[in-house]
């Protein structure tokens, strides 16, 4: 079970605000209606990279970007007569029990083309896939790369940004919860069981692991440095230097 300080309650609050307003909340609307303990829109954008990704994380659809009208292209016959005849011949051979590979060799096309000639002669599925790929990613407005992205809500980059944003938001909430409990933000040692054990703080190391606080190494990887995470959580970073527990006696 995820600890309360690591649960992203603000996502449910954002979805509730959208239901109350009857529209997608703006940054200003969120900052005005959010609980005091909820992360501000500026902090959320620092975690996710864009407000549109924050909305997607909450299960909301961002406002669609205005797309330019497509350029009209001249159209010819729907299907070339030779192609239509080939597809009809492929269907006949398939009904006779001929394999797709043999159909392809007979008609001078690949096995994949022979399969499509039989299973999707009008290329309905292919056109539908192209249309899905034309839809812009709601997170960044860019294309959804590759066919696999057609079944996804966002492009690969935005999917990665959402996962990373969730982890960053959990870390910020955890730092604020730690500060509320202990009176000051955590140090990297406080969330490093190995460092705590080296300092002789076995009970603290066990508590950090038991309560599920984010590992110090993960925090540094997500934010680039420990102090960057502390500052984003709303606290003043400590100056350089090791904790007193690390100083060797002279």
N, C-alpha and C positions, 0 to 999 in steps of 0.2 A: 504494500500500500504506500502511495506517495505521501510524504509528509505535507501538512497543510501549507507550510511556507514555500513548498516547491510546486504546488498546484496553481495552474494559471486561471485563477478565478476571474481575472479581468476579461477573459475571452467570453465567459458567460454573461458578465455585466455588459459587455459591448453588444452582444446579441440581444439582450433584453432592452437595451437602449434603442436599438434599431427597431424592435417591435413596438416600443412605446412611441417613437417618432414617426413610424410608418415609412422610413427611408433610411438610407445608409448614413450613419453618423459621420460628421466631419470631425476634424481634430478639435476645433473650438467647442463643438457640442459635447465631445467626450470630456474635455478638460473641465467643462462647466458642470457636468452631471456625475462625474466619477466620484467614488468614495475617496476619502483622504488617504487610505492605505493603498489604493490602486496606483499603478504606474502612470505617469503623465504621458501625453502624446509624444512629447519630445524624447522621453526615455524609450518609449516603444519604438519610435522610428530609429533611434540609435541601435536598438536590438535587432530589428528586422530589416532595416534599410530603406523602407518606404511605407507610407500609410496604407497603400493598397495591399501590401503583404500582411499588415496587421489585421485588416478587414478579412482577408482570406483565411488567416489563422483562426478567426472567430467564426468562420463558416458563412461570412457575408460576401456578397458580390460587389466589387468596387465599381464605381461609375465607368462605363465603357468609354474608351477614347474614341474621338471622332476619326473615322477612317475616310480617306479620299475615295471618291467614286472610281470604280474600276474602269479602265480604258476599254471601250467597245472594240471588239475584234470581228473581222468579217467571218462569217460562218459559211461553210459549204455543205455538201450532203452529209447527213448524219453518219452514214457508214458507206465506205467505198464498196462498190458492187463486188469486187474481187474478194474483199475481206468478208463480206456477207456470205459469199459462196463458200469460202474456206470454213467459216464457222458452221454453216449448215452441213458441210461434209464431215467436219469433226464430230458433230452431234450424231450423224448417221453411223460413223465408225464406232463411236462409244456405245451406241445401242446394240451393235453387233458384238460387243465384248472385247473390242480392241483396247489395249492399254494406252495410257496417255503418252508414254514414251514412243510407242509404235505409231500413234497418231501424229506425233510431232515429226517423226522421220518420214512418214508418208506425205505430209503436207509441207515439209521443209521449214518447220518452225521448232522452237524449243518445247520441251515438255511442259514448262510453266505456261507458255502461250496456249498450248493445246488444252491444258487444264482450264484456263480462263475461257477459251472458246466454248467449252462444254458447260462449265458451271456458271459463268457470268458473261454470256455472249453480248449483252448490251452494255457491259462494263458499268453496271449500276453501282456495285460495291466500290469499284475504283474511283468513280466520280464522287461518291459519298466520302471516301477517305481523303480525297483532295480538298473537298469543301471543309472537312474538319481541320485539316492542316492550315487552311486559310484563316481560321479564327485566331485572332491575336491572343496572346497570353494575358489574362486579366491582371497579372501582377506587374508586368513590365511593358506590355503592349507589343512585344516582339513576337516572332513566329514560334510555334510549337515544333521543335525540331524532331524529325523522324516520326515514323508511323506509330511507334510505341507511345508517343506523347499524345496521340489522338484520344486515348482513353483516360488521360490525366487532365486535371483541372488547370494545371500551370505547366510552364516549360521546366526543363531540368534545372536551370539556374535558380529559378524562383522556388522550386521544390527544396533545393539545398538551402536557400536563404530562409525558408520557413522553418526547417528543422533547426538550423543554427539560431534563428531568432527565438524559438521556444526555449532552447537551452540557455541563451543569454538572459532572457526574461526570468527564467527560474533562478538563475544565479543572482540577479539583482534583488529579487524578492528574498532569497535566502540571506543575503548580506544584510538587508534591512531587518529581517526577523532576528538575526543574530545580534545586531546592534540594539534592538529593542530589549532583548533578553539580557545582554551582558553590559550594556551601556556604551559600547564602542564597536566599530566594525571589526571583523576578523582580520587577523594577519594570515599570511600564507602558511605559517607554522600551525595556526589553529585548525586549518583544514587539511593538514598533511599528517596522517597517522604515523608514517615512517619518521618524520621529523620530531613528532611528539614523543615517540618511543626513544629516539636518540637522546632527547632531553630528559628522559626519565619520567615522562607523564603518561604512564600506561593507561590510567583510568580515562584521561581525556582522549587518548587515541581510540580506545574502545567505544567511547561515547560518540565520537565523530563518525565512526563506521556504523554504529548501531542506529543513529539518527538520520543517516543518509545525507550529510552535508556534501556539497559538490567537492570533488578532489581539487586540491590547489593546482595540480598540473592541468586539469581540464579548464579551470578558470583562466589560467595564463594562455592556454591555447585558443580559447574563445575570444579573449579581449586583447591579446598581444602582450599584456603585462598585468600584474596583480593590481597595481595602482590605478590603471585605466578602469578596471571593474569597480574599484572602491569609489573613484570619482564619479562614475556614471550612476552609482547607487546613491549619490547625494552626500558623500562624506569627503572630508579632506584627507588626501593620502598622507601617510607617514613619510618622514624623511628617510634618506638612505641609511643603511646600517643594519646589522644583524640584531635580533632580539637578545636581551641580556642572558637568556638561557644558553646561547651559543658561545658566549665569550669565555675563553679559557682563562683560568686563574694564572696570574703571573708568578 
